[in-house]
Amino acid sequence: MKLIPYLYFDGSCAEAMQFYTEVFGGTIASLQRWSDMPPNPNYPITDEQKNRVMHAHMEAKAVSLMASDGTPGTEQKGGNISLSLNFEDVAEGEKLFEALSSGGAVETPLRDMFWGAKFGQFTDKFGIDWMFNIALTPATANN
């Protein structure tokens, strides 16, 4: 079993997936737009919607993300989740925090915490919430 977060965007999915691919050093495994789907009366696609992403999947060393611009004509719910990345390598964690938070809003800058880790959180430029936990000791690496 493997948990893969599925993210929803409102027209910026392709740009977001490209950004995450660059930050994490991965590849876009698949990307289909609504115009790629055969005609379906249950999902009529307007000219405005045809270039929106129906489904995308990116893979990197330790990160997999799936995403979409959503189903035409439906509202996406959510916003009550943060993606948490845990690191054992301080330099790697700091580098990715800087890259992924670029253009976003940092709520908690990376700083040493009482549980033996550096911790920080932010909302990236696409509206996705992230938490970083960088172990300063091996005992906290999996927390």
Residue pairs with C-beta under 8 A, 6 or more apart in sequence:
2 64
4 57
4 64
4 65
4 66
5 65
5 66
5 81
5 83
6 65
6 66
6 67
6 68
7 13
7 16
7 65
7 66
7 67
7 68
7 128
8 67
8 68
8 69
8 70
8 76
8 78
9 16
9 53
9 67
9 68
9 69
9 70
9 126
9 127
10 69
10 70
10 76
11 52
11 69
12 69
12 126
13 52
13 53
13 56
13 67
13 68
13 69
14 31
14 53
14 56
15 126
16 67
16 126
16 128
17 28
17 31
17 53
17 56
17 58
17 65
17 67
18 28
19 125
19 126
20 26
20 58
20 60
20 63
20 65
20 100
21 27
21 28
21 58
21 60
23 96
23 99
23 100
24 58
24 60
24 61
24 62
24 63
24 96
25 60
25 61
26 58
26 59
26 60
26 61
26 63
27 58
27 59
27 60
28 56
28 57
28 58
29 57
29 58
29 59
30 55
30 56
30 57
31 53
31 55
31 56
31 57
32 53
32 54
32 55
32 56
33 50
33 51
33 52
33 53
33 54
34 43
34 45
34 49
34 50
34 51
34 52
34 53
34 54
34 72
35 45
35 50
35 51
36 54
37 43
37 45
37 54
43 71
43 72
44 72
45 72
46 72
49 72
52 69
52 70
52 72
53 67
53 68
53 69
54 68
54 69
55 66
55 67
55 68
56 66
56 67
56 68
57 64
57 65
57 66
57 67
58 64
58 65
58 66
58 67
63 85
70 76
81 129
82 121
82 129
82 130
82 131
83 128
83 129
83 130
83 131
84 130
84 131
84 132
84 133
85 93
85 96
85 130
85 131
85 132
85 133
86 133
86 134
86 135
86 141
86 142
86 143
87 93
87 96
87 132
87 133
87 134
87 135
88 134
88 135
88 138
88 141
89 134
90 118
90 134
90 136
93 110
93 118
93 132
93 134
94 110
94 118
94 134
96 132
97 110
97 120
97 122
97 132
100 122
100 124
100 130
101 120
101 122
101 124
101 130
102 125
103 124
103 125
104 122
104 123
104 124
104 125
105 122
105 123
106 120
106 121
106 122
107 121
107 122
107 123
108 119
108 120
108 121
108 122
109 120
110 118
110 119
110 120
110 132
110 134
111 118
111 119
111 120
112 118
112 136
113 119
115 140
115 143
116 135
116 136
116 137
116 139
116 140
117 133
117 134
117 135
117 136
117 140
117 143
118 132
118 133
118 134
118 136
119 131
119 132
119 133
119 134
120 131
120 132
121 129
121 130
121 131
121 132
122 129
122 130
123 129
123 130
124 130
133 140
133 143
135 141
135 143
